[in-house]
């Protein structure tokens, strides 16, 4: 997972995708993960069964290094798609019936740390929430997504790392107000394991602008992280490994 300069690259997650065509485009542009939002009242919300169907196609085809059929023309793209991890994004555990969650083939991201099944999860929280906790709130948290003080609003902030030492043992995913213009600066300030973007790469609310997605990924790739070999060896190299 190193680039030519030998430094660890920042992974990129594009969140709020709604179709397999969107996932294909994100994969072609080099995204490492795509997030499908099932949280109610979100402008990017899709139902769980739709998200599950897309995720299964991603796992069956991209992970097997086979080209996906284009959803409209039913033809193969010219080149195979790179590795891509589907992430289920929930606000609360009640967004999806508990009996359906075991069918999800990738990581689950949820903003409620406690409760839910005994399954690995990415915990999404505001920077203030993370700083208020002295210890990790749940044993099954395998990554920490840190958002602006008003988490989920897409607001910019100072993109700082959490202050408590327990957070150093988790891959840090930086979110909140990121865009192609500021992602490199945010990475240089917080040195996250990954960055997460949704509204910052949209042409209108809930509609992705894939030129912005391309610029975001390229700018994130261009921002190099200075990390020790000890930290590098301890971090997973993909979202699948969370």
C-alpha positions in Angstrom: 0.0 0.0 0.0 3.0 2.3 -0.4 3.4 4.7 -3.3 6.7 5.3 -5.1 8.0 7.7 -2.5 7.8 4.9 0.1 5.3 6.8 2.3 2.0 5.4 3.4 -0.9 6.7 1.2 -4.2 7.8 2.6 -7.2 5.6 1.7 -10.2 7.2 0.2 -13.9 6.4 0.9 -16.6 8.0 -1.3 -19.8 8.0 0.7 -23.5 8.4 -0.3 -23.4 6.5 -3.5 -26.8 5.2 -4.7 -26.3 3.0 -7.8 -23.9 0.4 -9.1 -23.0 2.8 -11.9 -21.9 5.3 -9.2 -19.8 2.5 -7.6 -18.3 1.7 -11.0 -17.2 5.2 -11.6 -15.7 5.6 -8.1 -13.8 2.3 -8.6 -12.5 3.5 -12.0 -11.2 6.7 -10.3 -9.4 4.8 -7.6 -11.6 4.9 -4.5 -10.7 2.3 -1.9 -14.2 2.1 -0.4 -17.8 3.3 -1.2 -20.4 4.0 1.4 -24.1 3.3 1.0 -26.3 5.3 3.4 -29.4 3.6 4.8 -29.9 6.2 7.5 -33.5 7.5 7.3 -34.1 11.1 6.2 -30.7 11.4 4.5 -30.8 12.9 1.0 -28.4 10.0 0.0 -30.5 7.3 1.6 -31.2 4.0 -0.3 -33.0 1.0 1.2 -31.0 -1.8 2.6 -31.9 -4.4 -0.1 -30.7 -2.0 -2.8 -27.5 -1.4 -1.0 -27.0 -5.1 -0.4 -27.5 -5.9 -4.0 -24.9 -3.4 -5.1 -22.5 -4.6 -2.4 -22.8 -8.2 -3.5 -22.0 -7.3 -7.1 -18.9 -5.4 -5.9 -17.7 -8.4 -3.8 -18.5 -11.0 -6.4 -16.9 -9.1 -9.3 -14.4 -6.5 -8.3 -12.9 -8.6 -5.5 -12.6 -11.5 -7.9 -10.8 -9.1 -10.3 -13.5 -9.6 -12.9 -14.9 -6.6 -14.8 -18.5 -5.7 -13.8 -21.2 -5.6 -16.4 -22.3 -2.0 -17.1 -25.7 -1.7 -15.6 -27.3 0.0 -18.6 -25.6 -1.4 -21.7 -24.9 -4.9 -20.1 -21.5 -4.8 -21.7 -18.1 -5.2 -20.2 -16.0 -2.1 -19.5 -12.7 -1.9 -21.3 -10.6 -2.6 -18.2 -11.1 -4.5 -15.0 -12.1 -2.6 -11.9 -9.7 -2.2 -9.0 -10.4 -3.5 -5.5 -13.3 -1.7 -3.8 -14.9 -2.3 -0.4 -18.6 -1.6 0.2 -19.4 0.0 3.6 -22.9 0.1 5.1 -23.5 3.5 6.7 -26.2 3.8 9.4 -27.1 6.5 11.9 -28.6 4.1 14.4 -28.8 0.3 14.7 -32.5 0.5 14.1 -32.0 1.7 10.5 -31.7 -2.0 9.5 -33.4 -5.0 11.1 -30.9 -6.9 13.2 -31.6 -10.2 11.3 -30.5 -8.6 8.0 -27.2 -7.2 9.1 -25.3 -10.5 9.0 -25.9 -10.5 5.2 -23.8 -7.4 4.6 -20.5 -8.4 3.0 -18.4 -5.5 4.2 -17.7 -3.2 7.1 -20.6 -1.5 8.9 -20.3 2.2 9.9 -22.6 3.4 12.7 -22.9 6.5 14.8 -24.2 4.6 17.8 -21.2 3.1 19.6 -23.2 0.8 21.9 -25.7 -1.8 21.1 -26.1 -3.8 17.9 -24.8 -7.2 17.0 -21.4 -8.5 18.2 -19.8 -7.5 14.9 -16.9 -5.3 13.9 -17.9 -1.8 13.2 -16.6 1.6 12.2 -17.7 4.1 14.9 -18.6 7.5 13.5 -18.6 10.4 16.0 -17.8 14.1 16.3 -14.4 15.2 17.4 -15.9 16.4 20.6 -17.4 13.0 21.4 -14.1 11.3 20.8 -12.3 13.8 23.1 -14.8 13.3 25.9 -14.2 9.5 26.2 -11.3 8.2 28.2 -11.6 4.6 26.8 -13.0 2.9 23.7 -16.7 2.6 24.2 -17.1 -0.8 22.6 -14.8 -3.8 22.1 -16.0 -4.4 18.5 -15.0 -0.9 17.2 -12.2 -1.5 14.7 -11.9 2.0 13.2 -12.8 5.5 14.3 -14.5 7.9 11.8 -14.1 11.4 13.3 -16.4 14.1 12.0 -16.9 17.9 12.6 -18.4 19.0 15.9 -21.8 18.8 14.3 -21.3 15.3 12.8 -22.9 14.5 9.4 -23.6 18.2 8.6 -20.7 18.5 6.1 -19.2 21.5 8.0 -15.5 22.3 7.9 -13.5 22.2 11.1 -9.8 22.1 12.1 -9.3 18.4 11.2 -7.4 17.5 14.3 -6.7 14.0 15.7 -8.6 13.0 18.9 -6.7 13.8 22.1 -6.9 10.5 24.0 -4.3 7.7 23.6 -6.9 4.9 23.1 -7.7 6.4 19.7 -4.1 5.8 18.5 -4.8 2.1 18.4 -7.5 2.5 15.8 -7.3 3.5 12.1 -8.5 7.1 11.9 -10.9 8.0 9.2 -11.3 11.8 8.8 -14.6 13.3 7.7 -16.6 16.5 7.8 -16.4 19.4 5.3 -13.7 17.7 3.1 -13.5 18.7 -0.6 -11.0 18.6 -3.4 -9.8 22.0 -2.3 -9.0 21.2 1.3 -8.3 17.5 1.5 -4.6 17.8 1.2 -4.4 20.3 4.0 -6.6 18.2 6.2 -4.4 15.1 5.6 -1.3 17.2 6.5 -2.9 18.3 9.7 -4.4 15.1 11.0 -2.4 12.3 9.2 -5.4 10.0 9.0 -5.5 6.4 7.8 -8.4 7.4 5.4 -10.6 10.3 4.4 -14.3 10.2 3.8 -16.3 12.5 1.6 -19.9 12.9 0.5 -21.3 16.4 0.1 -17.9 17.9 -0.9 -18.0 16.0 -4.2 -21.6 16.7 -5.2 -23.1 18.9 -7.9 -26.3 19.2 -5.9 -27.6 17.7 -2.7 -27.3 13.9 -3.0 -25.9 13.9 -6.6 -22.2 13.1 -7.1 -20.0 15.1 -9.4 -17.4 12.6 -10.6 -15.0 15.3 -11.8 -14.9 16.5 -8.2 -14.6 12.8 -7.1 -11.6 12.5 -9.4 -10.0 15.7 -8.1 -10.6 14.7 -4.5 -8.9 11.3 -5.0 -6.0 12.8 -6.9 -5.4 15.5 -4.2 -5.7 13.0 -1.4 -3.2 10.7 -3.2 -0.9 13.7 -3.6 -0.8 14.4 0.2 1.8 12.2 1.7 1.7 11.0 5.3 4.8 10.9 7.4 4.4 7.9 9.7 6.8 5.7 11.5 7.4 2.1 10.4 5.9 0.9 13.7 2.6 2.7 13.0 2.6 1.7 9.4 3.0 -2.0 10.2 0.2 -1.9 12.7 -2.4 -0.4 10.4 -4.6 -2.5 8.0 -3.9 -1.8 4.4 -7.5 -1.9 3.2 -11.1 -1.4 4.5 -11.6 -5.1 4.1 -9.1 -5.7 6.9 -11.0 -3.7 9.5 
